[in-house]
Amino acid sequence: MQERSTQILEAAVREFIRFGRPVSSLELAKRGLFGVSP
């Protein structure tokens, strides 16, 4: 797995643990975790 893919997966898992629900890539982008716009 590429480093960026791994970072995104790790962020999604952290957010899932934090909020107890699935997190979309759009939500991750909106939170500014990866320097991309939604």
N, C-alpha and C positions, 0 to 999 in steps of 0.2 A: 504494500500500500504506500502511496506517495505521502510525503510529510504533510502536505496541506490537507489531504484526505483524512489522515490520522488526526490532525488538529480539529477538523470539523466534526469528526465522529466523537472525539473526546468531549468537545463542547456540547454536543447534543446529549451525550450521556450525562454530563454534569447537570445540564438544565433539566433533564428528565428526573434525575435524583432530587434536584432542588424543588421542582414544582409538581412532581408526581404525575406528569402527563407527557405524551409525545410532543416534541418540539420540531417545527418545520425549519427548513433552511431559510425561508423568508423571515421567520422570527429571529433566527440567529443573525441574519443580515441587518434587520431593523435594530437590533441591540448593539450593532457596531462592533461585533467581535472579530470581524475579518477584513475590515477596510473595504467592503464592497457595498454598493447601493442595491436596495431591493428592486 
